[in-house]
Amino acid sequence: MKIFKSIAYRKCGVKYCRNKSSVHSNELSYFTLPKDSEGRAMWIENCISELANKNIQVKDVRICREHFENKMFLNVLTKKRLIDYVVPTLCNDDILAKRANFNESDNTLDLLAYL
């Protein structure tokens, strides 16, 4: 009888973002929402507006590094730490629509969606 271990994953909270990785993996950085209500509100408004009217736990939502510009990181090479008070900006509808039309099987965009 085989015993399978449950692996904990982190998943990006941004709509259509498919990034997820093991909690113990260092391949992708995830950031929790700010604890201060003003900063948290700006992150929610920019990236996860569908949660704006819901009572969410700050510790439960994470946003991956792909939603931040390079200039927002203390170290652009590792992308592990953000500069204080930055707000994710790479979450607009155009980016989300492209991710929604992403075809996982061959890693190409569905070009017919843009014709």
Secondary structure, 3 states (H helix, E strand, C coil): CCCCCCCCEEECCCCCCCCEEECCCCCCCEEECCCCHHHHHHHHHHHCHHHCCCCCCHHHCEEEHHHCCHHHECCCCCCCCECCCCCCCCCCHHHHHHHHCEECCCCEECHHHHC
